[in-house]
Amino acid sequence: MSATADRHREPDPPESAPQRLLLLCPSPRLVRAAVAAGFAVRVLTDTLPPHDACLPPEVPVEHVDFTDEDTLAGSIETAARVHGSQRLLACAGTAELPAVAGTAARLGLTPNPADAARLLGEPAAMRALLNGSRHSYVPAARARTAEELPAAVEEIGAQVTVRTLPACSGIAGPRDGTAGERSYLVEQYLEGPEYGVVTLTVDGMHRVVGVVALHGAWHPSSHLFPAPLGERDEAEARAIVTELLDLAGYEFGYAYTVVVLTADGPRVVRSRATWPDEPLASLIELATGFDADEELVQALAGKPVDVPTADRYAAVASYRLPAGRLLSVSGLEAVSELPGVHRVHFPYASGDDIPGHGSGAEGHVMLSAESTQAAAETVTAVGRLLRAEVSRRPDHL
């Protein structure tokens, strides 16, 4: 395992570190890590699902409607002014909510500027930020309505990617369209392998936790960590990600940024102020022993941050079934017995209706190996052994 494992037994944070911590929509694991590190923790969460039974009994939990900005901002202010919360960690994408970012910045609960998470997470804001620097320039145009899309595509004049934007996405001033109307970002299509760059920023210093080879960069249906990148390509990918974080003014927390290595160099596709979702999160932990929750609270407590070192490769082979009804599945037990397989996640049972591509739960197999070749052999074996019979519905034929 990595050298970070020994650090997990360090004593409580020093007296100078913030002791009262407000967590928004945290995992039970993060709550337990914060309590173990010596913080007095308070939790704000929505109703899906709170997992209260998994939390230490001394942790107060308040259920808040996160869609009600006034109520959410009021709850954060009460936590700070009445309950003495000194720092805030926003999880599960809540850092991008205006009520969270603005209130936390105003009350001094976070070192991040109020718009840092938005500049990373909103496609239009992120693209404008990078295009202003000219170091990761991608031709882009805005379409405020569906009727403007053809003109925006013509403006780019090449193969494009169209992203649907939230109603408030980076548009200065009043909208031209009606309330609730969708707007779009049209960008030049980026051709090349995709890599996910995971960073932990502390006091404005961006440390790269690792780089993941995403679907197509290593295998058509699998992710691999650490990515088998050349030294120059990895250095350039790291550099463009840290530049983006600097431009956004990001001072503390995890970020996950996807980069395409094009013929003209790396280009950022998307970014978010968060640790990557599953199964990528477990992929990194499997290869390095890096406990993201514990490392985050230790960093918040003022402890040194060590970049983890992988002592093996970890891969996740994912699959989706066609829309229809699952009649039968075979090979799950055989897959679980393959060398290096740690987890087999198959989200359906016989008789279940399977939604169309992009809307259903994705199954995956988590594995580790001593080399990329051994990992590839196991991924191939998974594809050979796993078989599902699906009855196609007439509306999906």
LODOLUM-829735 format. One record per residue (C-alpha): residue in one letter; x, y, z; residue number from 1. Coordinates in steps of 0.02 Angstrom, whole numbers, plus 50000, padded with zeros to 5 digits. Example, Ala and Ser with C-alpha at 12.3 -4.5 7.8 and 13.67 -1.06 7.14 Angstrom:
2
  aa     px     py     pz    i
   A  50615  49775  50390    1
   S  50684  49947  50357    2
//
This chain:
397
  aa     px     py     pz    i
   M  50000  50000  50000    1
   S  50052  50183  49987    2
   A  50152  50281  50112    3
   T  49995  50377  50157    4
   A  49932  50229  50259    5
   D  50047  50271  50405    6
   R  49983  50449  50412    7
   H  49807  50389  50451    8
   R  49859  50355  50630    9
   E  49917  50532  50664   10
   P  49849  50625  50818   11
   D  49708  50750  50822   12
   P  49726  50914  50727   13
   P  49824  51054  50812   14
   E  49733  51185  50914   15
   S  49756  51314  50775   16
   A  49651  51211  50653   17
   P  49464  51242  50638   18
   Q  49376  51131  50763   19
   R  49193  51156  50716   20
   L  49156  51086  50544   21
   L  48996  51101  50443   22
   L  48972  50961  50315   23
   L  48845  50973  50174   24
   C  48776  50809  50107   25
   P  48927  50709  50164   26
   S  48951  50522  50154   27
   P  48945  50432  50323   28
   R  49127  50388  50293   29
   L  49177  50573  50282   30
   V  49081  50612  50441   31
   R  49169  50473  50535   32
   A  49339  50530  50469   33
   A  49307  50709  50524   34
   V  49252  50653  50698   35
   A  49405  50540  50713   36
   A  49516  50687  50665   37
   G  49450  50787  50812   38
   F  49323  50901  50730   39
   A  49156  50944  50808   40
   V  49045  50903  50659   41
   R  48875  50967  50609   42
   V  48783  50900  50455   43
   L  48661  50983  50336   44
   T  48582  50861  50215   45
   D  48434  50843  50100   46
   T  48313  50698  50113   47
   L  48394  50577  49989   48
   P  48455  50485  50091   49
   P  48527  50551  50256   50
   H  48598  50386  50320   51
   D  48577  50453  50497   52
   A  48592  50281  50572   53
   C  48769  50267  50504   54
   L  48829  50429  50585   55
   P  48909  50447  50756   56
   P  48771  50483  50883   57
   E  48851  50648  50939   58
   V  48838  50725  50765   59
   P  48686  50840  50745   60
   V  48597  50820  50578   61
   E  48481  50950  50502   62
   H  48374  50908  50351   63
   V  48363  51052  50228   64
   D  48279  51075  50060   65
   F  48430  51114  49951   66
   T  48318  51181  49814   67
   D  48260  51320  49930   68
   E  48405  51443  49921   69
   D  48343  51557  50060   70
   T  48317  51413  50182   71
   L  48484  51335  50137   72
   A  48578  51500  50158   73
   G  48489  51529  50324   74
   S  48537  51357  50388   75
   I  48719  51386  50345   76
   E  48716  51556  50430   77
   T  48635  51482  50586   78
   A  48768  51347  50592   79
   A  48903  51480  50588   80
   R  48826  51613  50701   81
   V  48730  51506  50825   82
   H  48824  51340  50826   83
   G  48997  51411  50794   84
   S  49042  51316  50635   85
   Q  49209  51381  50573   86
   R  49234  51287  50410   87
   L  49120  51212  50280   88
   L  49146  51065  50164   89
   A  49017  51046  50026   90
   C  48996  50871  49954   91
   A  48894  50787  49817   92
   G  48902  50936  49700   93
   T  48831  51059  49826   94
   A  48984  51173  49813   95
   E  48915  51238  49648   96
   L  48750  51296  49725   97
   P  48747  51487  49736   98
   A  48671  51484  49909   99
   V  48813  51374  49971  100
   A  48960  51459  49884  101
   G  48900  51636  49917  102
   T  48853  51611  50099  103
   A  49010  51513  50140  104
   A  49121  51646  50061  105
   R  49028  51790  50146  106
   L  49043  51709  50317  107
   G  49225  51658  50293  108
   L  49185  51472  50305  109
   T  49290  51430  50151  110
   P  49447  51500  50072  111
   N  49371  51478  49899  112
   P  49297  51629  49811  113
   A  49108  51624  49792  114
   D  49118  51584  49606  115
   A  49264  51460  49606  116
   A  49159  51301  49599  117
   R  49044  51378  49469  118
   L  49190  51427  49357  119
   L  49248  51247  49361  120
   G  49081  51160  49348  121
   E  48980  51263  49225  122
   P  49035  51219  49047  123
   A  49010  51395  48977  124
   A  49099  51479  49122  125
   M  49244  51356  49116  126
   R  49265  51373  48929  127
   A  49264  51563  48938  128
   L  49394  51557  49076  129
   L  49511  51444  48977  130
   N  49485  51531  48810  131
   G  49531  51694  48893  132
   S  49699  51618  48940  133
   R  49726  51552  48762  134
   H  49822  51401  48830  135
   S  49680  51277  48807  136
   Y  49581  51367  48673  137
   V  49431  51277  48600  138
   P  49317  51369  48476  139
   A  49147  51390  48559  140
   A  48983  51481  48530  141
   R  48828  51511  48634  142
   A  48651  51471  48580  143
   R  48524  51548  48697  144
   T  48380  51452  48618  145
   A  48358  51296  48512  146
   E  48322  51410  48364  147
   E  48497  51484  48379  148
   L  48582  51314  48373  149
   P  48605  51303  48183  150
   A  48689  51474  48178  151
   A  48805  51426  48323  152
   V  48854  51263  48236  153
   E  48888  51358  48075  154
   E  48995  51483  48171  155
   I  49110  51344  48233  156
   G  49122  51275  48056  157
   A  49180  51100  48104  158
   Q  49119  50944  48192  159
   V  49046  51001  48357  160
   T  48993  50948  48530  161
   V  48831  51024  48597  162
   R  48808  51041  48785  163
   T  48642  51086  48866  164
   L  48667  51221  48997  165
   P  48572  51255  49157  166
   A  48458  51406  49151  167
   C  48579  51515  49250  168
   S  48738  51457  49163  169
   G  48857  51601  49146  170
   I  48742  51719  49052  171
   A  48769  51899  49101  172
   G  48613  52003  49110  173
   P  48436  51951  49068  174
   R  48402  51803  48956  175
   D  48340  51831  48780  176
   G  48226  51679  48788  177
   T  48079  51642  48900  178
   A  48097  51585  49079  179
   G  48151  51403  49091  180
   E  48207  51393  48909  181
   R  48363  51291  48880  182
   S  48524  51366  48816  183
   Y  48671  51277  48736  184
   L  48860  51282  48721  185
   V  48924  51229  48551  186
   E  49109  51181  48548  187
   Q  49227  51111  48420  188
   Y  49233  50922  48439  189
   L  49394  50866  48524  190
   E  49468  50707  48452  191
   G  49587  50604  48556  192
   P  49598  50493  48711  193
   E  49519  50557  48872  194
   Y  49603  50561  49042  195
   G  49534  50607  49213  196
   V  49650  50712  49322  197
   V  49615  50709  49509  198
   T  49685  50849  49616  199
   L  49686  50901  49798  200
   T  49713  51087  49827  201
   V  49770  51153  49995  202
   D  49812  51337  50023  203
   G  49807  51364  49835  204
   M  49936  51228  49801  205
   H  49870  51098  49679  206
   R  49933  50921  49704  207
   V  49890  50791  49573  208
   V  49826  50635  49661  209
   G  49831  50538  49497  210
   V  49777  50521  49317  211
   V  49648  50395  49256  212
   A  49642  50327  49078  213
   L  49458  50337  49032  214
   H  49356  50235  48908  215
   G  49447  50227  48743  216
   A  49614  50290  48809  217
   W  49665  50117  48865  218
   H  49520  49998  48824  219
   P  49350  50030  48742  220
   S  49249  49982  48896  221
   S  49369  50007  49040  222
   H  49456  50138  49147  223
   L  49634  50110  49210  224
   F  49731  50190  49353  225
   P  49868  50246  49349  226
   A  49857  50296  49166  227
   P  50000  50227  49060  228
   L  50044  50400  48993  229
   G  50207  50461  48921  230
   E  50304  50582  49030  231
   R  50274  50732  48916  232
   D  50088  50698  48891  233
   E  50059  50678  49077  234
   A  50157  50837  49118  235
   E  50055  50937  48992  236
   A  49891  50867  49057  237
   R  49939  50909  49236  238
   A  49992  51084  49186  239
   I  49830  51131  49098  240
   V  49727  51066  49245  241
   T  49825  51164  49375  242
   E  49812  51319  49265  243
   L  49623  51301  49262  244
   L  49618  51287  49451  245
   D  49726  51443  49466  246
   L  49614  51539  49346  247
   A  49460  51491  49447  248
   G  49542  51546  49608  249
   Y  49520  51374  49685  250
   E  49603  51368  49856  251
   F  49547  51209  49944  252
   G  49469  51042  49901  253
   Y  49465  50905  49773  254
   A  49435  50932  49589  255
   Y  49407  50809  49448  256
   T  49451  50870  49274  257
   V  49436  50776  49109  258
   V  49566  50815  48977  259
   V  49575  50760  48795  260
   L  49749  50737  48722  261
   T  49723  50809  48547  262
   A  49850  50822  48407  263
   D  49873  51004  48461  264
   G  49901  50964  48644  265
   P  49788  50937  48796  266
   R  49618  51021  48804  267
   V  49502  51024  48954  268
   V  49329  50949  48923  269
   R  49247  50971  49093  270
   S  49288  50995  49276  271
   R  49203  50989  49445  272
   A  49253  51039  49621  273
   T  49234  50865  49691  274
   W  49314  50694  49711  275
   P  49267  50582  49563  276
   D  49111  50475  49576  277
   E  49109  50287  49588  278
   P  49179  50178  49522  279
   L  49330  50291  49488  280
   A  49344  50336  49672  281
   S  49368  50154  49722  282
   L  49487  50129  49576  283
   I  49610  50255  49648  284
   E  49595  50186  49824  285
   L  49622  50008  49763  286
   A  49783  50054  49672  287
   T  49858  50168  49806  288
   G  49771  50143  49973  289
   F  49726  50329  49968  290
   D  49578  50366  50082  291
   A  49503  50524  50004  292
   D  49393  50568  50153  293
   E  49529  50547  50283  294
   E  49658  50641  50179  295
   L  49537  50785  50155  296
   V  49502  50811  50340  297
   Q  49686  50790  50381  298
   A  49726  50926  50254  299
   L  49591  51035  50332  300
   A  49674  51005  50501  301
   G  49838  51073  50434  302
   K  49930  50909  50409  303
   P  50051  50890  50262  304
   V  49976  50817  50104  305
   D  50069  50672  50024  306
   V  50035  50619  49845  307
   P  49993  50433  49844  308
   T  50098  50307  49750  309
   A  50016  50163  49658  310
   D  50088  49991  49694  311
   R  49977  49905  49565  312
   Y  49860  49944  49421  313
   A  49674  49950  49452  314
   A  49542  49939  49316  315
   V  49355  49946  49306  316
   A  49268  49858  49162  317
   S  49095  49931  49137  318
   Y  48948  49874  49034  319
   R  48770  49924  48992  320
   L  48632  49810  48937  321
   P  48514  49851  48794  322
   A  48342  49918  48838  323
   G  48214  49782  48873  324
   R  48177  49650  49004  325
   L  48317  49545  49078  326
   L  48276  49361  49053  327
   S  48435  49284  49122  328
   V  48616  49320  49163  329
   S  48761  49199  49178  330
   G  48945  49208  49219  331
   L  48938  49320  49372  332
   E  49013  49189  49487  333
   A  49147  49143  49360  334
   V  49193  49327  49341  335
   S  49207  49349  49530  336
   E  49333  49206  49535  337
   L  49451  49281  49405  338
   P  49624  49330  49471  339
   G  49626  49506  49541  340
   V  49438  49536  49538  341
   H  49382  49634  49692  342
   R  49202  49677  49653  343
   V  49065  49626  49532  344
   H  48922  49750  49525  345
   F  48772  49693  49423  346
   P  48624  49808  49459  347
   Y  48484  49701  49384  348
   A  48396  49537  49423  349
   S  48300  49423  49305  350
   G  48134  49503  49262  351
   D  48194  49682  49287  352
   D  48155  49812  49155  353
   I  48314  49890  49087  354
   P  48300  50072  49031  355
   G  48383  50136  48875  356
   H  48567  50180  48860  357
   G  48616  50327  48967  358
   S  48472  50313  49090  359
   G  48502  50151  49183  360
   A  48622  50093  49317  361
   E  48789  50040  49247  362
   G  48866  49875  49300  363
   H  49052  49855  49325  364
   V  49190  49738  49377  365
   M  49331  49808  49486  366
   L  49501  49723  49473  367
   S  49685  49747  49506  368
   A  49839  49681  49419  369
   E  50028  49695  49420  370
   S  50038  49757  49240  371
   T  49930  49835  49105  372
   Q  49941  49674  49005  373
   A  49875  49570  49151  374
   A  49735  49696  49178  375
   A  49687  49688  48994  376
   E  49683  49499  48998  377
   T  49563  49501  49145  378
   V  49451  49631  49061  379
   T  49444  49520  48906  380
   A  49398  49370  49013  381
   V  49258  49469  49095  382
   G  49184  49509  48925  383
   R  49194  49328  48874  384
   L  49115  49255  49031  385
   L  48974  49378  49066  386
   R  48817  49342  48964  387
   A  48644  49420  48979  388
   E  48487  49380  48882  389
   V  48372  49528  48859  390
   S  48197  49529  48781  391
   R  48187  49686  48676  392
   R  48029  49790  48696  393
   P  47939  49843  48537  394
   D  47975  50026  48570  395
   H  48162  49990  48573  396
   L  48173  49879  48418  397
//
